Amino acid sequence: MDQIFADGTTDISITGGVVRIDFFHYGTGQGPDGKTEREFSHRLLMSAEGFLQMYTAADEVIRILLERGLIQRAPRDGATVVSAPAAAAPATPVSPNF
């Protein structure tokens, strides 16, 4: 099984009933603003049904991360965004082996 790491998404679009999700990784160069440049890395193509299934699963993961305090909801410009807490405490391992 292939595993692909991405730092984030740059675009999600739908064309001809197919959802296209573009991913990026941070490069080694810096842009004119001094920030690390994003470089396109992969595109995932999915059916609309598959995308909705992924969205449902991601929503559940967000709920769990919120419950554990690993991320928090913060209002910004009238919208609700999800972000990492400013001073996150170390996560307590869930496994009984730790």
Secondary structure as UniProt FT lines:
FT   STRAND          8..15
FT   TURN            16..17
FT   STRAND          18..30
FT   TURN            32..33
FT   STRAND          36..47
FT   HELIX           48..67
FT   TURN            68..69
FT   STRAND          72..76
FT   TURN            77..78
FT   STRAND          79..83
FT   TURN            86..87
FT   TURN            96..97
//
